[in-house]
Amino acid sequence: MLDITIPLIAIMNKKPKFSALRILIVISVALLAVCCNQSSLTNKDLIDISVIKAEIEIHQNLEKQGDNYTRVELYDSDNHEIRNDTVKVFINGTKLDYTIKDELYYTKDYYYLSQNVTPMNNKFRLEIELPNGKRFFLAEIKALKTVEERDVVHPKIGNLDKDFVFSWKNMGDVNQLIIEKSIKTTNPTEPTVTSYNSEMDTVKISNIGRHVILKAAKNKQVGDFKFYIKPNRNGTPKAIER
């Protein structure tokens, strides 16, 4: 049995001073905590699908489902990273590229990567192929509904002397709003140095709605607001050989 859970997260960022809509969708089949140690599993060991765990991340543009990329990392049952290019991963029949990326302090990052895969029947289907050629179902994740920039209405420029009012409609899977505020602070010993700390508020929202941010104190300003998707979805608990 393949150990998989599928929390699905989507974020739509909007800064009040910009009219363009910036949207980030993240779909994860993930371990909550993993170790960076390399797995000792060999090709002989990797004939058993039950020894493999997967972390899958899909970033999708909410305005265009085909604008996306997928990243997959594999771990053994001890949460050690599996680094083996003879294991293959597919999304909607397209093989992900096995990638090795240099990181800081002479470390390397190992993962599978694919870009701009078109959903099939509005879904992303992931499969894994072991070194012996056997292929197994990994996960099936529904693509999120698209939204349009014009459906989020807000002032083009914020004004600290007025309430900030914005509204939305046709938001599809979006169900949370995160508002980030920056707070201006100064150090009494260095009055010419200004820094900003941030605080965040989370509001549950529906498909259509309106929100008011009360005018800020002089030492506060709204940095940005994010439409956030976290539907309650689960993955298939069992790997199925094809």
N, C-alpha and C positions, 0 to 999 in steps of 0.2 A: 504494500500500500504506500502510495506517495503522499508525503506530509505536505499538504497545501492549504493555506487560508488565503482568502482574497478580500482584504479591505480595499475599497475603491475610493480614491480621493481626487477631487478636481478643484482647481483654483482659478478664479478669474480675477485678475488684478486690474484696477482702474485708478489712475491718478487724476485728481480733479483738473489739473492744468492741461491735460491732453485729451484730445477727442478720439484718438485711436483706442480700440479695445484690445487689451493684451490678455490672452487666456492661456492657462496652463492646466492640462489634465494629467493626472498621475493615477495610474492603475497599478496596484502592487499585489504580487503574490510573494509574501515576504516573511522572513524570520525577523522577530522583533530585535534580536541581538545576535550578532555573528562574530566569529573570531577570524582574524586575518591569517591564521596558520594554514599552511598548505596541507591538503589531504594526502594520506599515504596510499589511497586506493589506486590499484593498477587496472589495466584493461581486463584482467581476469576477474577482479572484484566488481567491475562495472557491467556485469551481465544481469545484475539484480536491481530492478528499479526501486526497490524499497530502501536502498541505502542512499538515495539521492533526495536532497531537498532543493527547492528552487526559489529564487528571488526574482520576480518579474516586475519591470517598471515600464509603463507605456505612457508617453507624453503625447497628448492629442490636442490639436487646435480646435476649440469648440465651434469656430466658424467654418471649419472644413475638416471633415473626418479623415480624409486621406493625408492630411498634413500631420505627421506623427513620427515618433521613433520609439523603438522598443529596445530595452536593455535587459539581459538575463544573466544572473550569476548562479552558480551551482555549488552546493555544499554537501558534505557527508553527514551522517547521523550525529557526529560529534561537533558539528558546526565548523568544520575545517573546509576551506575553499578547494573545490575540485578544479584543477588546472589541466585540462586534457582536451586537445583539439580534435581527438577522434570521436568525442561526444558531440552530436550535432543538435541544434535547436531550430525549429521551423515555426513560422507564423503565417497562417493561411497559405501554406505550401511553399513559402519563400524561406530559404535558409538564411539564418542570421550569420553575420561575419564574426569569426572568433577573433577577438581583439586583445592586444597587450599594450597597455599605455603606461609610460613612465610617470611616476608620481614623485613627491618630495622625498628626500632622504634616501635616495637610491632604491625606493620600493617600486613595485609594479602593480598595476590593476589589471585583472583578467576578467573578461566578460564577453557576452555575445551581443551584437548590435545589428539592428535593421532600421531602415528609414522609409517613410512614406508608403506604408502598406495599406492597400484599399480594404476596408472591412468587407467580409463576405456575409450576406444576409444580416448586415448590421452587427457583425460579431468579429472578434479576433480569436482565432483558434490556435493554440500553441501545442506543439508536439516535440518530443525528444527522441533522438535516435542514439542507441548505445553502440559501443564499438563492434558488437556482433551483428549489427544491421537491424536489430529489432526496434521498431518504433512504437512509442507509447503516447497516449493522450496526456497532455500536461495541464491545460487549463482552457476554458472558453470564457471570454469576457465580452460583454455587450458594449459596443461603441456608444458613447454618450450622445445625446441629442444636440444638434447644433443650435446656436443662438445667434442673434444679429446685434451688431453694435447699436443700431438705432433704437433697440428696445430697452436700452439703459439711458435714461435722460438725467442730466445733471448740469449745473453751471460750468461753463468752460474754465472759469477762474474762480477760486475760492476767495471769500472775503471774511476776515476774522471778525468784522463788526456785524455780520448777519448770520442767521441760522443757515446751515448748509442743507438743502433739501434735494433729494434725488429719488427717482422712481424707476421701476422696471416691470416688464411683462414678458411672457413667453420664454421663461427661463429654464424650461425643460427639467433636467435633473438637479438643478441648483437648489439647495435647501438651507444653506447657512451664509451669513454675511460677516466678514471679519473687518473691523474698522481699526486702523492703526493710527495713533496720534503721536506726534513728536512733541516733547516738552523741552523748551529752551532753558538751559541752566548756565549759570556763571559761577566761577570760582572767586570768592572774595579776595583771595591773595593774588589773583591774576584777572582783574576786571576786563581786560581786553580779549580774554579767551572765552569763546562761547562754545558750548557743546549741547547735544540734543539726546535725550533719552526717550524711549518709546514705550507706549502702553497700548494694549489691544483689548477690544471688546468684541464679543461674538453674539450675533443675533440670529435666531432661527427665522427663516423666511419661507414664503410660498411662491408659487409660480408668478404671481403678480403682487406688487406691493409698493410701499413708499416708506422712506425713512428720513428722519430729521436729526441732524447733528447740531446741537445748540451752539450758538456762537461761542468761540473759544475765549479763554482768558488771554491776556496779552502775551503770556509766556507759553501758549500752546498753539499748535496748528495741526490740521489733519494732514497726515502724510499720504496715505492712500487707503483705498478700501478694496476688499477682495470678496468676490462671490465664490463660495466654497461648496464643493459637492462631496458628501460622504454617505452614499446610500448603503443600506444594509444588504450586502450580497455575499454569498459564500461560494467557494469553489467546489468542484467535484472531489469528494474525499478519497476516491480510488483511481489509480492510474489504469487505463484500459489499453491493452495491447492491440495494435491495428493489424 
